């Protein structure tokens, strides 16, 4: 009697949200289940779940133990990142005849190593430990809830020990099979035996959410208004049973499989059912994190009747456009943002000057740095500076990028501490080490030259100074020289310790250049003989110059 009273209290309290996992308003619960992560299916999935105001919806994908191909799956994750799709990854073994092989302990380490080698799309690594093991065909031919619990616990332990960001879910169960071992066990029997073996304490330690297969039965044709086991609200019955079994942890719900068969209901009714389920039920339940109906694209039986895409065509059934047209919200999943600035700009800069630095940094996180998503670099400083960073354009994780950084120093000397920060939508993600700027007075530069001939003075020199990137930073025309010396006062746009190319030109003479590394004093540029061989004034020696010199 006490258990019955407790159960009724749970039912009465449920609408008040007692077991409701707090869901951020920035979660787009729309999703879809994929059979194979082809590029065309990923694009179609994004067009479905991120439509009509939505962003960062979900996709359920399956990784088999015989398909641990790093290049393939990192490529899939990179595409998901570009399309703003959050992966729910279900692990699988491999087929053995009509059954799926039972996962073995010796395969745990290989799975963990592979999953850890991937750069995941978001911080939370959503992972589902296998599929419907209350079907014997999914577990080597015979149901074994104790065996499943043992291997699931081994996976959970090693995964969580390797990285706390794994968000683990036990396998979604079929809620409607008969009690007919060894081929089937009812969901209630399976849960009881599985939790008993797994342990409530281990469940609360390692399992972060509920993976639910809330299909509308019987015959995948049940009413959209149905409730309890074998309905689109079957997850409620699962949560109540888990609470009865001692699980007190709040569990966000991931409905990774659901959907109606078109054969019994017709295309139009299925589309209406999906629209109603999302708008009136799933969207209004704060416990639900994601709903990924089964299945986007399956071209043959036994799942063609569930497929959103038509057989042999690139077009879709009405349920696709029905969901595409529903209003959605912009999700904001947490991504790990890290990076490394390879080097900071020079420290000692002359006053009242303009600089263009090349700033190199590496994306070591999960975000795809792009200006359209609000990524930008800013200076973090108490002083006011005029500056500009070139915008980001799809900087992938592990990619190194070099950007132009335009910076202007104030007309006063002094020092300040500055950091360069990566911001996303005006939120600081990370910052560089301190850039200790010292603004110093404008510099002087002495140029020593020698004109071939008797006269070593003149007033028609031109001086050009180029930085290490071959950008022209200073140009002085009609400069005067006396007795082989030119004195440039107030040289702008140079940094101390940096190497510059200095070019000296005079009409009729071949150009000369040398290199100078500016210091606080004693900056001298010495040039070789200027030869009067540029008779046609094109800045180089040619046959035409030779003929003119020889009077030919």
Secondary structure, DSSP 4 states (H G I P E B T S, - for coil): -HHHHHHHHHHHHHTTTTTPPP--TT---EEEE-SS--HHHHHHHHHHHT-TT-BSEEEEEEEETT---HHHHHHHHHHHHHHTEEEEEEEE--EETTEEPPP-GGGHHHHHHHHHHS--SSSSEEEEEEE-TTBGGGTTTS--HHHHHHHHHHHHHHHHHH-TTEEEEEEEPBSS--S-TTTB--HHHHHHHHHHHH-HHHHHHHEEEEEEE----STT---TT--STTSTTHHHHHHHHHHHTT--S--EEEEEE----HHHH-HHHHHHHHHHIIIIIGGG-TTEEEEEES-S---STTSGGG-SBPTTSS-B-HHHHHHHTS---B--------EEES-PPPSEEESS-EEEEEEEEEE-SS--B-GGGTEEEEEE-SS--EEEEPPP--B-TT-EEEEEEEEE--SS-EEEEEEEEEEETTEEEEEPSPEEEEEEPPEEEEEEEEESSS---EEEEEEEEE-TT--EEEEEEEEEEBTTEEEEEEE-S-BTT-EEEEEEEETTS--EEEEEE--SS--EEEEEEEPS--TT-SSS--HHHHHHHHT-
